[in-house]
């Protein structure tokens, strides 16, 4: 929460800045000890994971959705590319976020379901990944990883805090690799630990300074201040846990550090590389939740194959205006996406963990905030869920006009992850027809 929201206007901001200049020692919290013990115990369990992928320009809907429903549906042109994994995924139609409209502005709401993103004073809400972490706690070195492909990091993200603050995506695989696997010299580790301690000290100073200001506030501002203190306490605990993880050896890997791909035209190579990094993070149990936004909006003319480039930047191409040439090229682009997704599912299915396929412990969600980018439609979103221990191999078709809230699928996923949630955003209850094995 922004301290400047408190009244009298501006006073808290001045106090915040003055408090930030004070460094006080923060005692080790008993709750942090308990949280780290939970993390150690959880490492011995059979972990469940979640990979959440969104392309903010979607796909051509008439090639994505099957024409019939149920377990005996005939695969659509796109889903036929995933035929070898047919028993490992479910495709959904008739899902969307209620009252989430406004075309491209909805891209930041795909995992939040926050209403009216174009409205005056809009503030996003907590995303699915962060909601899960709040309940589960930090069980791994990284609570979540938020990744991007060609992403405008300052303006777009799938991951948002409870206060509606954007969490920037990591778009450099080399940096991600070093965070996952490179320990660094002991002196470097200690520098990182000291930086974390300094941040905790600043938070402690701010909290003490704000407590002295409480007496001057009304009831409404006191409620806001209580929310602020709660956020501070949660952040303090995360900082302490991060410090403990810094001192622990990072896992080893046979993989080589990847080279970053700077050229945004190599769109699909970047997509495949980020998915490979997500898989490495799961295999090393560095995290159990990964988000990945594929930012077509920020992608210029790009390579579809070795012999073909897109006619326009991805965004302009998606507004095809029924041009046969553009539609034909979009179909080839979408098919390439399905091939990349098929490769990911194959890699997860081919990796065992404790006698179980990694895919069976990993929910892979693929979808978009746009049902039809050409007309900025935000209903009947293309959504596919693979793995995770659900009964798959079917098309679950909901009402194409009066859509079912997509967040009901999110509730099902949260429960499968071990989060005892009955609601999330606009979703009340689990999604009918999606059952665990």
C-alpha positions in Angstrom: 0.0 0.0 0.0 1.2 3.5 -0.8 1.8 5.5 2.4 0.8 8.7 0.6 -2.9 7.4 0.7 -3.0 8.1 4.4 -4.2 11.6 5.6 -3.2 14.2 6.2 -2.1 14.3 2.6 1.7 13.8 2.1 2.6 13.6 5.8 3.0 9.9 5.8 5.1 10.0 2.6 7.6 12.4 4.4 7.6 10.1 7.4 8.2 7.1 5.2 11.2 8.7 3.6 12.7 9.8 6.9 12.2 6.3 8.3 13.8 4.7 5.3 17.1 6.4 6.2 17.2 4.6 9.6 18.7 1.1 9.9 17.7 -0.9 12.9 18.6 -4.6 13.7 15.6 -6.8 13.1 15.4 -9.9 15.3 15.0 -13.3 13.8 11.3 -14.1 13.8 10.1 -17.3 15.4 7.5 -17.5 12.6 10.4 -17.5 10.1 11.9 -20.5 11.8 8.6 -22.3 11.6 8.2 -21.3 7.9 11.6 -22.6 7.0 10.9 -25.9 8.9 7.7 -26.2 6.8 9.7 -25.7 3.6 12.2 -28.5 4.7 9.3 -30.9 5.4 7.6 -30.1 2.2 10.7 -30.9 0.2 10.3 -34.5 1.3 6.7 -34.7 0.1 5.4 -35.4 -3.4 5.4 -31.8 -4.7 2.7 -30.5 -7.0 3.5 -27.7 -9.5 1.9 -25.2 -11.8 3.1 -23.6 -15.1 0.8 -20.8 -16.3 1.3 -19.6 -19.9 -0.5 -16.8 -21.7 -0.1 -15.4 -25.2 -1.7 -12.0 -25.0 -2.8 -12.2 -28.7 -4.5 -15.6 -28.5 -5.1 -17.9 -31.5 -7.6 -18.2 -34.3 -10.6 -19.5 -32.4 -12.2 -21.5 -35.2 -9.0 -23.7 -35.5 -8.6 -24.1 -31.7 -11.9 -25.4 -30.4 -13.3 -28.8 -31.2 -16.7 -28.8 -32.9 -18.0 -31.5 -30.5 -17.6 -32.0 -26.8 -16.9 -34.8 -24.3 -14.3 -37.5 -24.3 -15.1 -38.6 -27.9 -14.6 -35.2 -29.5 -12.8 -34.8 -32.8 -9.6 -33.0 -32.3 -9.5 -29.5 -33.9 -6.8 -28.6 -36.4 -4.6 -27.1 -33.7 -5.2 -29.7 -31.0 -4.5 -32.4 -33.5 -0.9 -31.3 -33.2 -1.1 -32.4 -29.6 -2.7 -35.8 -30.5 0.2 -37.8 -28.9 -0.7 -36.2 -25.6 -4.5 -36.5 -26.1 -5.1 -38.2 -22.8 -3.0 -35.7 -20.9 -5.0 -32.5 -21.5 -8.4 -31.0 -21.4 -9.6 -28.2 -23.6 -12.3 -25.8 -22.4 -14.7 -23.5 -24.3 -17.2 -21.1 -22.8 -14.9 -19.7 -20.2 -14.0 -16.0 -19.6 -13.6 -13.4 -16.8 -16.9 -11.6 -16.1 -16.8 -7.8 -16.6 -13.2 -7.9 -17.8 -13.3 -6.2 -21.2 -11.3 -3.6 -23.0 -9.2 -5.5 -25.5 -5.5 -5.5 -24.9 -5.9 -3.9 -21.5 -7.1 -7.3 -20.2 -3.7 -9.0 -20.7 -2.7 -8.1 -17.1 -5.9 -9.6 -15.8 -5.6 -13.1 -17.2 -4.5 -14.5 -13.8 -6.3 -12.0 -11.6 -9.8 -11.6 -13.1 -9.9 -8.0 -11.9 -12.9 -6.2 -13.3 -13.0 -3.2 -15.6 -9.3 -2.7 -16.4 -10.1 0.4 -18.5 -12.1 2.1 -15.8 -11.0 5.2 -14.0 -8.8 4.4 -11.0 -8.4 0.7 -11.9 -6.2 -1.3 -9.6 -5.3 -4.9 -10.4 -5.9 -7.6 -7.8 -3.8 -10.5 -6.7 -2.8 -13.1 -9.4 -3.3 -16.8 -9.1 0.4 -17.6 -8.5 0.7 -15.1 -5.7 -2.5 -16.2 -4.1 -1.3 -19.7 -4.0 2.0 -18.7 -2.4 0.2 -16.7 0.3 -1.5 -19.9 1.4 1.3 -22.5 0.8 4.2 -20.3 2.1 7.7 -20.5 0.7 8.5 -24.1 0.3 11.3 -23.7 -2.2 14.2 -21.3 -2.8 11.9 -19.2 -5.1 8.2 -19.0 -4.1 7.4 -18.3 -7.8 9.2 -17.4 -11.0 7.6 -14.8 -13.3 9.0 -15.0 -16.9 8.4 -13.3 -20.2 9.1 -13.6 -23.9 9.6 -10.2 -25.7 7.8 -8.7 -22.8 7.3 -5.0 -22.0 8.4 -5.5 -18.4 7.3 -2.1 -17.2 3.7 -2.5 -18.3 2.9 -6.1 -18.6 3.0 -9.1 -16.3 1.0 -12.2 -15.3 2.0 -11.8 -11.7 0.5 -9.2 -9.4 0.6 -8.6 -5.6 -2.4 -8.4 -3.4 -2.1 -4.6 -3.6 -2.3 -4.8 -7.4 1.4 -4.0 -7.9 3.1 -5.4 -11.1 5.9 -7.9 -10.5 8.3 -7.5 -13.4 9.0 -10.6 -15.5 12.5 -12.1 -16.0 13.2 -12.1 -19.7 16.9 -13.1 -19.7 17.5 -16.9 -19.5 21.2 -16.4 -18.5 20.2 -14.4 -15.5 17.6 -16.9 -14.5 20.0 -19.7 -14.9 22.5 -18.0 -12.5 19.8 -17.4 -10.0 18.9 -21.1 -10.1 22.2 -22.8 -10.2 25.2 -20.4 -9.7 26.1 -20.0 -6.0 28.9 -17.4 -6.4 31.8 -16.8 -4.1 31.2 -16.7 -0.3 31.8 -13.0 -0.2 29.2 -12.5 -2.9 26.7 -14.6 -1.0 27.3 -12.5 2.2 26.8 -9.3 0.2 23.4 -10.5 -0.9 22.5 -11.6 2.6 23.5 -8.1 3.9 21.4 -6.4 1.3 18.4 -8.5 2.4 19.1 -7.7 6.0 19.3 -3.9 5.2 15.9 -4.1 3.4 14.4 -5.8 6.5 15.9 -3.1 8.7 14.4 -0.4 6.6 11.0 -2.0 6.8 11.3 -2.2 10.6 12.2 1.5 10.8 9.2 2.4 8.7 6.9 0.3 10.8 8.1 1.9 14.0 7.8 5.4 12.6 4.3 4.7 11.3 3.2 3.4 14.8 4.0 6.8 16.3 1.7 8.3 13.7 -1.3 6.0 14.4 -2.7 8.3 17.1 -3.6 11.0 14.6 -5.5 8.8 12.2 -9.3 8.2 11.8 -10.8 4.7 11.6 -10.7 4.4 7.8 -7.0 5.3 7.7 -6.3 3.0 10.6 -7.8 0.1 8.6 -5.5 1.0 5.7 -2.6 1.2 8.1 -3.4 -2.2 9.4 -3.3 -3.6 5.9 0.0 -1.9 5.4 1.5 -3.4 8.5 0.3 -6.8 7.4 2.1 -6.4 4.1 5.2 -5.3 5.9 5.2 -8.3 8.2 4.8 -10.7 5.3 7.6 -9.0 3.4 9.9 -9.2 6.5 9.3 -12.9 6.7 10.0 -13.4 3.1 13.3 -11.5 3.4 14.4 -13.6 6.3 13.6 -16.8 4.4 15.4 -15.5 1.3 18.5 -14.9 3.5 18.4 -18.5 4.8 18.1 -19.8 1.2 21.1 -17.7 0.1 23.3 -19.5 2.5 22.2 -23.0 1.3 24.0 -24.6 -1.6 22.2 -24.3 -4.9 21.4 -27.5 -6.8 23.7 -28.8 -9.5 22.8 -29.2 -13.1 24.3 -30.8 -16.2 22.7 -28.1 -18.3 25.0 -25.3 -19.7 24.2 -21.7 -19.0 22.1 -20.5 -22.0 23.0 -17.6 -24.2 20.4 -14.8 -24.2 18.6 -14.2 -27.5 18.5 -10.4 -28.0 16.7 -10.4 -31.3 12.9 -10.3 -30.8 12.5 -11.7 -34.3 13.6 -15.0 -33.0 10.3 -15.3 -31.2 9.8 -19.0 -31.1 13.4 -19.8 -30.1 12.9 -17.4 -27.1 9.7 -19.1 -26.3 11.2 -22.6 -26.3 14.2 -21.5 -24.3 12.0 -20.0 -21.5 10.0 -23.1 -21.4 13.2 -25.2 -21.0 14.2 -22.9 -18.2 10.9 -23.4 -16.5 11.3 -27.2 -16.8 14.8 -27.0 -15.3 13.4 -25.0 -12.4 10.8 -27.7 -11.7 13.3 -30.5 -12.1 15.6 -28.9 -9.5 12.7 -28.1 -7.3 13.9 -24.4 -7.2 10.3 -23.4 -7.5 6.9 -25.0 -7.9 5.0 -22.2 -9.6 6.0 -20.5 -12.8 4.2 -17.8 -14.9 5.1 -17.0 -18.5 3.7 -14.2 -20.6 4.3 -14.5 -24.3 4.0 -10.8 -25.3 2.9 -10.8 -28.9 1.9 -7.2 -28.6 5.5 -6.1 -28.2 6.8 -8.5 -30.9 7.9 -6.9 -34.2 8.2 -8.8 -37.5 9.4 -12.2 -36.5 10.6 -15.6 -37.9 7.8 -18.2 -38.3 10.3 -20.7 -39.7 13.7 -20.7 -41.3 12.2 -19.7 -44.6 9.3 -17.4 -43.5 8.9 -14.1 -41.7 5.7 -12.6 -40.5 4.1 -10.0 -42.8 3.7 -7.5 -40.0 4.5 -7.2 -36.3 2.5 -9.8 -34.3 -0.1 -7.2 -33.1 -0.8 -5.8 -36.5 -1.0 -9.3 -38.0 -3.5 -10.4 -35.3 -5.9 -7.6 -36.6 -6.2 -9.5 -39.9 -9.5 -7.9 -41.0 -10.4 -11.2 -42.7 -7.3 -10.9 -45.0 -6.8 -14.4 -46.4 -3.1 -13.9 -46.5 -2.8 -12.8 -42.9 -5.2 -15.5 -41.7 -3.1 -18.2 -43.4 0.0 -16.9 -41.8 -1.6 -16.7 -38.4 -2.6 -20.3 -38.7 1.0 -21.3 -39.3 2.1 -19.2 -36.3 -0.6 -20.8 -34.1 0.4 -24.3 -35.3 4.0 -23.5 -34.4 2.8 -22.5 -30.9 1.1 -25.9 -30.6 4.3 -27.6 -31.6 6.2 -25.8 -28.9 3.6 -26.8 -26.4 3.7 -30.4 -27.6 7.5 -30.4 -27.0 7.0 -29.1 -23.5 4.4 -31.8 -22.6 6.7 -34.5 -24.1 9.6 -33.3 -22.0 7.6 -33.2 -18.8 6.1 -36.6 -19.6 9.5 -38.1 -20.2 11.0 -37.0 -16.9 10.3 -39.1 -13.8 10.2 -38.0 -10.2 9.7 -40.6 -7.5 8.3 -43.1 -10.0 5.8 -40.6 -11.4 5.9 -38.5 -14.6 6.8 -34.9 -13.9 3.8 -34.0 -16.1 1.4 -35.8 -13.6 2.7 -33.5 -10.9 2.7 -30.4 -13.0 -0.4 -28.5 -14.1 0.3 -26.7 -17.4 -2.2 -24.0 -18.3 -2.1 -22.4 -21.7 -4.5 -19.7 -22.7 -5.1 -16.0 -23.5 -7.0 -13.0 -22.3 -8.4 -12.6 -25.9 -11.0 -14.9 -27.5 -10.5 -13.2 -30.8 -7.8 -10.6 -31.1 -9.0 -9.3 -34.5 -12.1 -7.7 -32.8 -10.7 -7.4 -29.2 -13.2 -10.0 -28.0 -12.6 -11.2 -24.4 -15.2 -14.0 -24.2 -14.9 -17.7 -24.9 -11.2 -17.6 -24.2 -8.9 -20.4 -25.6 -7.9 -22.4 -22.6 -6.1 -25.7 -22.3 -5.0 -27.5 -19.1 -2.5 -30.4 -19.2 -1.1 -32.8 -16.6 -1.4 -32.2 -12.8 -3.2 -35.4 -12.0 -6.6 -34.6 -13.5 -8.8 -36.8 -15.6 -8.1 -35.5 -19.1 -8.8 -36.4 -22.7 -11.9 -34.4 -23.3 -13.5 -31.1 -24.4 -15.5 -29.4 -21.6 -17.9 -27.1 -23.4 -19.7 -24.5 -21.3 -22.3 -21.9 -22.5 -20.8 -19.9 -25.4 -23.0 -16.9 -24.6 -23.3 -16.9 -20.9 -19.7 -17.9 -20.1 -18.6 -19.7 -16.9 -16.0 -17.7 -14.9 -12.5 -18.9 -15.8 -11.6 -18.4 -12.1 -13.6 -21.5 -11.3 -10.9 -23.4 -13.2 -8.4 -21.6 -11.1 -10.2 -22.7 -7.9 -9.9 -26.3 -9.1 -6.2 -25.8 -9.8 -5.6 -24.2 -6.4 -7.2 -27.1 -4.6 -5.1 -29.6 -6.6 -2.1 -27.6 -5.6 -3.0 -28.0 -1.9 -4.6 -24.6 -1.3 -7.9 -25.0 0.6 -9.7 -22.3 -1.4 -13.4 -22.3 -2.2 -13.3 -19.0 -4.1 -10.8 -16.9 -6.2 -11.7 -13.6 -7.7 -14.9 -14.1 -9.7 -14.8 -17.9 -9.3 -17.0 -19.5 -6.6 -16.5 -23.2 -6.4 -14.6 -25.6 -8.6 -15.2 -26.2 -12.4 -17.8 -28.8 -13.1 -16.5 -31.8 -15.0 -12.8 -31.4 -14.1 -12.0 -34.2 -11.7 -8.7 -35.5 -10.1 -7.5 -39.0 -11.0 
